[in-house]
Every structure is written in structure tokens, then in C-alpha cells.
Amino acid sequence: MGDGASMQEMAGGLSAMGIWDQSYTQAQNLMQQGQDALFQNEYQAGQYQIAAQVADIQAAQTNFSMRQRWDSQMANVNAVMAMDGSDPNSPSNWAVKNAAQGKQDNTLENTSANFYNDKMAKMSARKLYMLQGYKAQYMANQNATATLASGHMASMGAMLSGLAAAQNSRTQVRQARFGAMTSIAGSALGLLGGLL
């Protein structure tokens, strides 16, 4: 029976090691999933960063293109006025030019605002993806820590269970030995009493 107690201790230790190993593996998997989620979100955030930079470039190109068209349109207006024989600097011609300039400025301002709003929306999406990635990694690490703590507790429980079973087995062996010795002593006393 003494060998049985040692076996119970070893079984408790092996069970504890298995539980610990399983919780460690689960924790590593959780942390890797968190890291993967962070990388995926960082990639998406990078895509939005690129899109925001493209919006800046498009805004600059559109601004340049619209100003070139405006210069061309004003040159045409001046040419028509010159062919008509009117003075390009007359108040009525300046009124026409100012009205056209006002429309051009409004169009340019609205277009620039649209590009800016698009850029800001993409930058906000970028920040959101980054925050989601950090949150996913944080939560995965928290879950991994909890899994490791549970694994520690379960492995300690398995080890203590093995030790308790071994101690119980040793106690039973001692009780059995004591009972046997008591029985032998009782028999010996009975024999002695019969002889006396």
C-alpha cells in the first residue's frame, strides 16, 4: 500500500502538470489571437492612412486644375469682350468677372471641403481600427492571464488531491497495521490467558 501512496502522489503531480500545460497553451493561443487582431487592425488603419493621403493629393490636383480652368475661362471672357470692343476694365465687365469668380470660389471651396471631410472620415476610421486592435490585444492578454491563473489553481488542486489521497492511503495502511498488531496482541494475550 505504500507504493500506492507514491503512485497517487505521482498521479497528482502529472495531472497538475497536464492542467498547467493545457492552460499555458490556451493562454499562448489567446495572446496570439490578440496579436493577430492587432495586426489586422493595424493593416486596415494603414489602408485608411493611405486613402487619406490620396485624398490630400486629389484635393491639391483638383484645386490646381480648377484654377487653371478659371484662368482659361477668364482669358476667354476677356477675348470676347475685346472682340466686342468693350473695355475689359469697365464696371459691367468687372461685375461679370466677379460673379464668375464668386461661383468659381464657391465651387473650389465646396470641393476642398468635400476632400477634407473625406480625409477626416478616413483618419477617424484609421483611429477606430487602431483602437479596436489595441482593445483586442488587451482583452486577449487579460483572458490569457485569467486562463493561466485558473490553470495554476487547478494544477495546485490536482496536486493537493494527489497528496491528500496519498496521505489517506498511508493513514489506512497505518490503521491496518495497527489493527493487525492489535489483533495479534489480543490473540497472544488470549493464548497467554488460556495458559495461565
C-alpha positions, 0 to 999 in steps of 0.5 A: 500500500505504500507504493500506492501512496507514491503512485497517487502522489505521482498521479497528482503531480502529472495531472497538475502538470497536464492542467498547467500545460493545457492552460499555458497553451490556451493562454499562448493561443489567446495572446496570439489571437490578440496579436493577430487582431492587432495586426489586422487592425493595424493593416486596415488603419494603414489602408485608411492612412493611405486613402487619406493621403490620396485624398490630400493629393486629389484635393491639391490636383483638383484645386490646381486644375480648377484654377487653371480652368478659371484662368482659361475661362477668364482669358476667354471672357476677356477675348470676347469682350475685346472682340466686342470692343468693350473695355475689359476694365469697365464696371459691367465687365468687372461685375461679370468677372466677379460673379464668375469668380464668386461661383468659381470660389464657391465651387473650389471651396465646396470641393476642398471641403468635400476632400477634407471631410473625406480625409477626416472620415478616413483618419477617424476610421484609421483611429477606430481600427487602431483602437479596436486592435489595441482593445483586442490585444488587451482583452486577449492578454487579460483572458490569457492571464485569467486562463493561466491563473485558473490553470495554476489553481487547478494544477495546485488542486490536482496536486493537493488531491494527489497528496491528500489521497496519498496521505489517506492511503498511508493513514489506512495502511497505518490503521491496518497495521495497527489493527493487525498488531492489535489483533495479534496482541489480543490473540497472544494475550488470549493464548497467554490467558488460556495458559495461565 
